[in-house]
Amino acid sequence: MRSNTWTPAALSREAIPSSGLCWRFVEAQHLVSTTRLTDTLAEQQRLEAIIEDAKPRVPEECRHLRYLLFTPFRYGAPYPKGSRFRRAGLTPGVFYGSETPETAATEIAFSRLLFFAESPAIPWPTTSAQFTAFSVEAITGRAIDLSLPPFRSLRSTWLNLTDYEACQQLADAARSAAIEVIKYESARDPRGGKNIAILTCRVFGTTGPANPQTWRIHFGATGVRMFREFPGRTIAFDRTTFAADPRIASMVWDRQTSS
């Protein structure tokens, strides 16, 4: 079956139960930013409240969740660029994560490296960027797994490095079929890890993030290095790791370092 012929009825017949942890990386700089703009805790809290009121409304079904879980579903504002399972524009939110922190680390390394690839004049930073990885339990009776039959026959389509149209078509049909989770192979992880696209916040088994981990990411002319503080872990991606993507293949690696 071709990707564009997956009807809601056909997808509904392929729905399976799914449960487990979903890992996600975030870079939390908003508290640091508001701290610099205020003199007291009361002022900072007031500024945070003003900023919160200016943001798009949180969907009713997500309002019991902590902000790290509901933020991807704040789709009142136009989504600036399409992603694998979400179209650009006023489209429903998607919470992207991975089955392991290592796969999630690979995804964030690629996305940040892509920023440098598309900005050749920006120098490499001299300091490492700090991220927090966290997990959340996702439980549903209506998931599809693109790494399993019958979807696996279209593996090259789901793993396309730059064209997400087929995946977005699938997501549209999945929502119509009340599919809540899409599991799929990471197109970036050389170890073949799996990602998870959560289409609704109803699947979260807890109201907030758990198992926080601190990671540091260093970018440079030789590639990307990632360090987890506890438990200790180091991952390195050299210039060739993501070179199958034409945007990375053509990037300027030899550039200045910011002062």
C-alpha positions in Angstrom: 0.0 0.0 0.0 1.4 3.4 -1.0 1.8 6.0 1.7 -0.8 8.3 0.3 -3.5 5.5 0.3 -3.4 4.9 4.1 -7.0 5.8 4.9 -8.2 6.3 8.5 -10.1 3.0 8.3 -7.0 1.2 7.2 -4.9 2.8 9.9 -7.5 2.0 12.6 -7.2 -1.7 11.8 -3.5 -1.5 12.4 -3.8 0.2 15.9 -1.9 -1.6 18.7 -1.4 -0.9 22.4 1.8 0.9 23.4 3.3 1.9 26.7 6.7 3.1 27.9 9.0 6.0 28.5 9.4 8.9 26.0 12.6 10.9 26.3 12.9 14.6 25.3 15.6 17.3 25.4 14.9 20.9 26.4 17.1 23.9 26.8 15.5 26.0 29.6 16.8 29.6 29.3 13.6 31.5 30.1 14.2 31.6 33.8 17.7 32.8 33.3 16.5 35.5 31.0 13.8 36.8 33.3 16.2 36.7 36.2 18.5 39.2 34.4 15.5 41.5 33.9 14.3 41.6 37.5 15.6 42.5 41.0 13.4 40.3 43.2 11.7 37.0 43.2 8.3 38.7 43.3 9.2 40.8 40.2 10.4 37.7 38.4 7.2 35.8 39.1 5.1 38.8 37.9 7.1 39.0 34.7 6.7 35.3 34.2 2.9 35.7 34.6 2.8 38.5 32.1 4.8 36.4 29.6 2.5 33.4 30.2 -0.7 35.5 29.6 0.8 36.6 26.2 1.3 33.1 25.0 -1.3 31.0 23.1 -3.9 29.3 25.3 -3.2 25.8 26.5 -5.7 23.3 25.1 -8.3 22.3 27.8 -7.3 18.7 27.8 -3.7 19.6 28.5 -4.1 22.1 31.3 -3.5 19.7 34.1 0.0 19.0 32.8 3.3 20.8 33.5 4.5 23.2 30.9 7.2 20.9 29.5 4.5 18.4 28.5 1.8 20.8 27.2 4.1 23.3 25.3 4.1 21.3 22.0 0.3 21.4 22.0 0.1 25.2 22.2 -0.9 25.4 18.5 -2.7 28.7 18.6 0.2 30.4 16.8 1.3 29.3 13.3 3.9 26.5 13.3 6.8 28.2 11.5 8.2 25.2 9.7 6.9 21.8 8.9 8.4 18.8 10.8 8.1 15.0 10.1 4.6 14.6 11.4 3.3 18.2 11.6 2.6 20.6 8.7 3.5 24.3 8.9 0.8 26.7 9.8 -2.2 26.4 12.2 -1.9 22.7 12.7 -2.3 20.4 15.7 0.7 20.0 18.0 3.1 17.0 18.2 5.2 16.0 21.2 8.4 14.5 19.7 10.5 12.2 21.8 12.6 9.0 21.7 12.6 5.6 23.4 16.1 6.2 24.9 18.0 9.3 26.0 20.8 8.4 23.6 18.4 8.6 20.6 17.0 11.8 21.9 20.5 13.2 22.3 21.2 12.3 18.6 18.1 14.1 17.5 19.0 17.3 19.4 22.6 17.1 18.2 21.4 17.0 14.6 18.8 19.7 14.9 21.4 22.1 16.5 24.0 21.2 13.9 21.5 21.9 11.2 21.2 25.5 12.6 24.9 26.0 12.0 24.7 24.4 8.6 22.1 26.9 7.5 24.0 29.8 9.2 27.6 29.5 7.8 28.6 32.9 9.1 27.9 32.1 12.7 31.1 31.1 14.6 31.3 27.9 16.7 30.5 28.7 20.4 33.4 28.5 22.8 31.3 27.1 25.6 29.1 24.0 25.7 25.3 24.3 25.6 23.4 22.8 28.6 20.3 20.7 28.1 18.0 18.7 30.3 16.7 15.3 29.2 13.6 14.1 30.8 11.2 11.2 30.4 7.4 10.9 30.5 5.3 7.8 30.4 3.1 7.4 27.4 0.2 4.9 27.5 -2.3 4.3 24.7 -4.3 1.5 23.1 -4.1 3.2 19.7 -0.6 3.4 18.3 1.0 2.5 15.0 4.7 1.4 14.6 6.2 2.2 11.3 9.1 -0.2 11.9 6.7 -3.1 11.8 4.6 -4.7 9.0 2.8 -3.6 7.0 4.3 -0.1 7.4 7.9 -1.4 7.2 7.6 -2.0 3.4 7.7 1.8 3.0 10.7 2.3 5.3 12.6 4.5 2.9 9.6 6.8 2.7 9.3 7.2 6.4 13.1 7.8 6.8 13.4 10.4 4.0 15.9 12.9 5.3 14.4 16.1 3.9 10.9 15.4 2.4 8.2 14.9 5.1 5.1 15.0 2.9 4.3 11.3 3.1 4.7 11.3 6.9 2.5 14.4 7.2 -0.1 12.7 5.1 0.1 9.7 7.3 -0.3 11.9 10.5 -3.4 13.6 9.0 -5.0 10.2 8.4 -3.8 8.9 11.8 -5.6 11.8 13.6 -8.8 11.0 11.7 -8.4 7.4 12.8 -8.0 8.5 16.5 -4.4 7.2 16.5 -2.6 8.8 19.4 1.0 7.7 19.0 3.3 7.0 16.0 6.5 5.1 16.6 9.2 5.2 14.0 12.9 4.7 13.3 15.1 7.7 13.8 16.5 8.9 10.5 19.4 10.4 12.3 20.5 7.8 14.9 23.3 5.6 13.5 22.4 3.0 16.1 18.9 2.6 14.8 17.0 3.9 17.7 13.3 4.7 17.7 11.4 7.9 18.0 7.9 8.6 19.3 5.5 11.2 17.9 2.7 11.8 20.4 -0.4 13.3 18.8 -2.4 14.0 21.9 -1.6 14.9 25.5 -4.2 12.3 26.7 -1.6 9.6 26.5 0.6 11.0 29.2 0.7 8.7 32.3 2.0 11.5 34.6 1.4 15.2 34.8 5.1 16.2 34.7 8.6 15.2 33.6 10.6 12.6 35.4 14.2 11.2 35.5 16.0 14.5 34.7 19.5 14.3 33.2 21.9 17.1 32.6 23.7 17.0 29.2 26.3 19.4 27.7 26.7 19.7 24.0 29.9 21.0 22.4 30.0 22.0 18.7 33.2 22.5 16.7 35.1 21.9 13.4 35.5 18.2 14.1 31.9 17.5 15.0 29.6 17.3 18.0 30.4 15.9 21.5 27.8 15.3 24.2 28.4 14.7 27.9 25.9 13.4 30.4 26.9 14.3 34.0 25.1 11.5 35.8 25.1 8.7 35.1 28.2 9.5 33.1 27.9 9.1 29.3 29.8 10.5 26.3 28.6 10.5 22.7 30.6 11.8 19.7 29.4 12.6 16.2 32.1 13.4 13.6 31.7 15.2 10.3 30.4 12.1 8.6 27.7 11.0 11.0 24.9 13.1 9.5 26.5 13.6 6.0 23.8 11.7 4.2 21.7 14.7 4.7 22.6 17.2 1.9 22.4 20.2 4.2 25.0 18.7 6.5 27.1 17.4 3.7 27.5 21.0 2.3 28.0 22.8 5.6 31.0 24.9 6.4 32.9 23.1 9.2 36.0 25.3 9.3 34.8 28.5 10.7 35.8 31.0 13.5 35.1 30.4 17.1 33.1 33.1 18.9 35.2 35.2 21.3 
